[in-house]
Amino acid sequence: MHTTPLPSIDVEAVFPQLRGFARTTIRLHPRKGSPSVEQSSVGGPLLWPANEPWPTCDGGGLDDHPAEAGVPLVPVLQLLADDVPELPFPEDSDVLQVLWCPFDHDPWTAPLPRLRWRRRSAIGPRLTAVPPPHEDTEAWYVPDACVVDPERVVEYPSYDLPREVWSQIQETARRIEADHGWQYDTDLAVASGIKVGGYPGWTQPPDWPVCTCGVRMEHLLTIATWEFSRGDERRWVPLEDRPAMAGWSFDSPDDHPWRSLQNPTGLMLGDAGGVYIFVCTSCPERPHDHRFDCS
């Protein structure tokens, strides 16, 4: 079990202007392990029908890279409705799978994700051998197999907070930081790490995609490089992991336990950035889009 500590202040009592902005996000807390095909996982095996060809990249949009059409996509995430029922599963589905092409694609020079929604009971005979990654695949685009431990956490917007609301709370935010050491952006707003729902952890100006139906898409999930970064470890390191953080610093040797807590998947997306996946819940087929940013 992983427990994100609550802040030492009542956020909406101190910042009444934030009422109505709270969202629940599901932190997945990936940790290296050996998940089975029947489990939710990051970088683990997928429930894949034996009679369905393994997906490959069509080669379009590759950004000056040696990959070509036919590159096998790599498993990134599998989530079962048993673990994350809050996902907007299309009718008659209970599995979400995320794969991506592990090469840089335009326009963000980042992996290109693809989604599959499935019904577990309808899969039938299952694929037992997954194609290995392309020989030129960068290791940091292929997540290590991790088990997950979903935890619901309330968060508030950072860059998505309307400017007029920020102008109303910024003086209080400065006082809270001075009196309690809690920073709004890093400690009270958007949760770090790989997560479902809630707000994207933008490091650049927000760029929400709009579906062809005209509706702004919803944030489905974030695939982040790090579970926490410099400055937000005060809040987002689970209580159970804190003893292993003793004596840590960003200059600690590579074998210090904090490094496997910060980056259990081994991903490195740009400059420790993230891929944000969005979905339109107004359309029954759940069209999706994605964005990438980093500092």
Helices and strands as residue ranges (DSSP letters): H 11-14, G 16-18, E 23-27, E 31-32, E 41-42, E 74-80, E 95-105, E 110-118, G 120-122, G 139-141, E 146-147, E 151-155, H 163-180, I 184-188, E 195-197, E 218-224, H 233-236, G 239-245, H 257-262, E 274-279, E 288-293
